[in-house]
């Protein structure tokens, strides 16, 4: 596994974590509004 594969895997994992964080943040705001 070279450096580019490690970087690509890390960026994909970071995108999944950020998507989960955004979804939980949006649902938290919706619960406050409702």
C-alpha positions in Angstrom: 0.0 0.0 0.0 1.6 3.2 -1.1 1.1 6.7 0.2 -1.6 7.7 -2.2 -3.8 4.7 -1.2 -3.3 5.5 2.4 -4.3 9.1 1.7 -7.3 8.1 -0.3 -8.6 5.7 2.3 -8.1 8.3 5.1 -10.0 11.0 3.1 -12.9 8.6 2.4 -13.1 7.7 6.1 -13.0 11.5 6.9 -15.9 12.2 4.5 -18.0 9.4 6.1 -17.4 10.9 9.6 -18.2 14.4 8.4 -21.4 13.3 6.7 -22.5 11.5 9.9 -21.7 14.6 11.9 -23.6 16.9 9.6 -26.7 14.6 9.7 -26.7 14.4 13.5 -26.3 18.2 13.7 -29.2 18.8 11.3 -31.4 16.4 13.1 -30.5 18.1 16.4 -31.5 21.5 15.0 -34.7 20.1 13.7 -35.6 18.7 17.1 -35.0 22.1 18.7 -37.2 23.8 16.1 -40.0 21.3 16.4 
